[in-house]
Every structure is written in C-alpha cells, then in structure tokens.
Amino acid sequence: MGLGVLTFVTDEGIGPVELGQALEQRGFESLFLAEHTHIPAGDVTPYPAGGPIPPKYYRTLDPFVALTAAAVVTERLVVGTGIALVPQRDPIHTAKEVASLDLLSRGRFRLGVGVGWLREEIANHGVDPGVRGRVVDERIDAMIEIWTRETAEFHGEFVNFDPIYSWPKPVQKPYPPLYFGGGPAGFKRIARLHAGWLSMTPSAEVLAPQLEQLRGVAGRDVPVISFHGGAPTADELEGYIALGVEHLLVELPTEPRDETLRRLDELQAEAAKLTQG
C-alpha cells in the first residue's frame, strides 16, 4: 500500500516545488492536490465539515500548474488531482492539460475527478448544478475520445464538437488512470468506465462497508485510493492494509515551509512504524 498526501497548495503556504522535493526525499509516493477555481461570496451551500469555508479553498493554485511544477523537479513522485472539478472545466482544454502533465511527468499522473459539492461555484461556470453528473459523464467521454483518437469528435447534450486534432496524447495508454471521487452514487459510473475510486473517509472502519458495495458493482479488482481524514498515526493507518486499498492519502495542512517540513518528518516517522509492523 503506497502512502502519499492530499493538500491545498496556496499562495500562503509551501510552494509545489519544495513540497514535491520534500515528499520524494522522505520516501512518500504521491502528491494529490485539491481544486477550486473560486468560492462565491455571500450565502452558499454549507461547508460539509461545518463552519465557514476555509480560505485555502479560494486561495488554492490551479492543480495542473502546481503539479507540473512538482513533477519536473522529482523523478518518482506520483502526482494527481484530488479532485479536478469536471463540471467547471472545458473538456478540450482539460484533455490537453491532462495529456501535457502526463507527458511532462513521464507517466506519473493520476486523474482524480468529481462532480463537486458547491452548487454556486458550479453555477458560476455556466453549468446547472442539477445536471452536473450528466455533464461529468459527457465531458469525461469526450476527453477519452480526444486522448485515444487521432481525429476526435463528440456530439452530446452538453458537449458538442466536430472532428478535431489535439496533441499531445497521454504517455500512459489508453490514458492516465482515472479515479472518481464521491460516494456510492458514483459506483455505476466507475464500473462503466473501468475506473478507480478516490474515497474520502475518516477511518478504515467507515470505508470497509462502502468498499464491499463498490466491489459488488464494479468487481473485486477495482483500484482504490483512499483519503484518510483522521489522525495520521500508524495505528489509524494500519487498518487500510487488510482492506486491499491500492494507495492511501493523508491530509497535509496548508502551512508555511518550515511547519510543513516538520509535519512531513512526523508523518515519515509514523510511516516507518507502519512498515516495521
């Protein structure tokens, strides 16, 4: 089971270059970055964790730009989106960003995608939040056409373009590993696309029954990346090993350089205990 971090890289915390290098130097396997283009001011959909939406949500860098910066200064670090908000993204532009990052990282990119929870943010991109799931389906299908065909075209309800050329094509074939965020409502989507699941759970105990449900829909071999939302201690993380999780992400708070490096040292020590156990 690989171990990495999921975080928000902002203009107020450690930069992606130093963060990527620090992770690789300490033996972590991945860096996943969250995405929000903005947070609408005023009354909005309540923050799922309660309280006001933290500033990191509207200060976060574009994940594809930040991940590219981390990828070009590392050799082994897997880079991924956790998650890219597809309802807010043009599929032709996004297909090119994905393929470009996959090329520059030499095939180390993982594409985590989702439908998004903040309805007002989605609406500001000209998309009806009520149909965002259908929008995601079409945009992903359109991007797959672009990645896998020399001449791509797509004609749907929300995406429509005549034949186009678009390069580069992804290094990984047929395209970078695709993971859907969210819960059981998206399991049929995962099964249809033979994709993976990027789960968001507070513990292995909460994940276990959802994982069985997923495997009942998408098969026993469905790849899973799990984000652990609790304390990143060896005792807490050990439970994921028995579940057959492919990769585990822990939360890295958005902090300045020195504080971040201290946290990574602490996490490295916990990871060592996990390995020894």
N, C-alpha and C positions, 0 to 999 in steps of 0.2 A: 504494500500500500504506500503510494507516494504521499508526500506531505508538502503543502505549499501555503500561500497566504492569499487572502482576498482583502482588498483595501480600496480606499478612495485616495488617489494622488491629486493633491490640490496645490494652489499657489502658496499655501501656508505651511506645508509640511515638507518632508524629504522629497527630493526630485526622483524621477523614474530611473535616471542613470545610476545614481548612488544606491538606490533601493535594489535595482536589479543586480548590481555587482555584489552588494552585501548579502543578498539571498543566496547567490551562487557560491560565494566564498564560504558560507556556513552550511552548505550541503542541502539546502531546500530545493525542491524540484520545480516549483512553479510560482508564478505571479499572475493573479487574476485581478482585473480592475473593473469597478462598477462604472455605470454610465448614467448621467442625467444631463440633458442639454441646459436645463434651467429649472427653477422652481417658481411657479406663478405666485405673485404677491396676493395677499388677502386670504379669504376663506377658501380652503381647498379640501380635497379628500383627506380625512385624518391619517396621520402618520401611523403605520401599522404597529410600531413599537410604543406608541403613546407619546404625548407631549409634542412640542414644536419640531418641525423638520430641521435637523442639524445643518449648519452652514456648509459642511462638506458636500452636501447634496447639490448645492448650486455653485460651489467653487471647484468642483472636480474637473480635471483636464479631460479633453477628448481621449477616450481609451485607446483608440488606434494610434494616435500620435504618441502617447505616453508609452505604450507597449513597444512601438517601433524603437523608441529611444532606449528602452531596456534591452531589447533583443540584439541591437547592433553592438552592445558592449559586453555581451555574455556569449557563452559557447553552448551551454547545455540547458539553460533555464527555459522551461516551457512557459509561454505567455498566452493569456486567454482573457476573454471578456466575461465578466460575471455580474451583470449580463448586458449585452447590447440590446437596446430597446428598438426592436424592428419596426413597430408601428410609427416611429418617429423618423425613420430613415428611408431615403430614396434607395430602391433596390439596385439600380445600376451603379450609383456611386458606392454603395456599400459592398457590392460584389467586387469592385475594383480595390477598395480598401482592404478587404479580406485577402484577396489574392496577392496584393502588394506586400502586406505584412507577412504572409506565409512565405513569400519569396525571400524577403529580407531577413527573416528569422531562420531560413533554411529548413522549413518544415516543422517549426516548433510551436505553431499557433493552434489554439483550440477555440472554437467559436461557440461561446455560450450566448443564447438568445432568449428573449422573453416577450410577453405581451405588455408588461408594465402595469403598475397599480395606480399611478397618479393620473386620474382621468383628465384633469385640467391641463396637465403638461402635454398629454397626447393630443387634446383638442387644439392646442396652440400650433400644432403641426398640421392642422387641416384634416385630421382624421377623427371620425366619430368614434368615441371610446366604446360605444355599444357594439361595434363590429370589429374591434381590434384583433380578436382571434382570427377572424376570416382574413383580415388584412395581412397578418403574420403568415398565414398559410400561403397566400398568393405570392407574397414578397420572397419567402424562402424558396418556393418552387421556381420563381423567376430567376433568382440568383443561381440556383443549381443549373438552370439552362445556360446561363452565361458562363459558369465555371466549366461546364462539361462539353459545350458545343463550339465548333469553330464559328458557325453562324447561329446566333441565338435569336429567338423571338418568343413573345408571350402575349397572349390575349385573354384577359380575365376581367372580372368586375372592377378590381381596384388597381391592377397593373396591366398596362397595355403598350406594347411597342412592337414595331415591325422589325425585320431582320437587322441585327447589328453585329459588328465586330468589337470585341473588348478583350484586351490583354493587359497585364499578364494573366496566365492561367495559374491556378494554385500548384505549388510543388507537390503537395500531398494529393493522392488520387483516390477517388474522383474529386474530392475537395476536403478541406480540413475537417477533422472530427467535429460533429455538430451536437451540441447539448442544449436541451430545453430546460429553462428554469420553471418554477411553479410547482403546483401540486398535482393530485390525481386527475384533475380536469384535463391536463395535457397529455396523459399517458397514451391515448389513442393516436395523438399526433406523433409521439415518439415512435410508436410501433409502425405507423405508416411510412415514416422516413428512415426507419432503421437507425435512429439517432440514439443519443445517450440522455441521461437525466442529470441536471445540476440541481441537487436538492438543497433546501435551506431548512435545517432542523437544529433544535437546541441540544440534542443528545442522540446517541445511538439507539436508546430505548424508543424514542419517538420515531426514528427513521425505520426501525425494523418492520412494523406492520405495513407502512407505506411501500417499502421495498418489495414485500411479498405481493402486494397489489400490483405494483408495476410489472413484476416478473410474470404475473398471471396474464397481463395484457400484451407485453412486449417480448416475452421469452426470458429464459434463465440467464442468457448471456448478455443482456442489455448492459452497456457500460454506465457506471455511476460515478460522478464526482459529487461528494457531499461537503457542504459547508457546515462546520460545527459552530453553533452560536454560543456555546457555553465557555467555561474556563478551559484554557488550552493546556491542561495538565496531562501527564502520561496516563493517569488513572481514567480520566474522562475520554481520552482518545483511543484507548486500548479496545473499547467495545466495538469500534468500527471494523476491526480486523476480521472478526468472526462473521461479519455480515457480507464479506466479499466486495467491499467498496474498492473501486479501482484507485481512487485518489481522494485525499482529504484536504480540505482548506480550512484554515483557522483565520479568525478576524485579526487584522493588524490595524490598530487605531491610527488615525491620521495625526501625526505629530512631527515636530522638527527632527532634524537629522540625529542629534545625539540621543534623544529619547527613543527614537525608532531603533537605533542600533542596540541600545540596552535591551529593549524588548526582544529583539531578534536573538540576542545572546541568551536571554532567559528561555525563549522558545526552543532554541537549539539544545539547551540542557534537558528540557522535557522530552524532546525528540530522541535524545540519546538514551534516556531511561526506557522509552518505548522500544527502541531497537534491542537494548540489552534484555528486556523482558521477553 
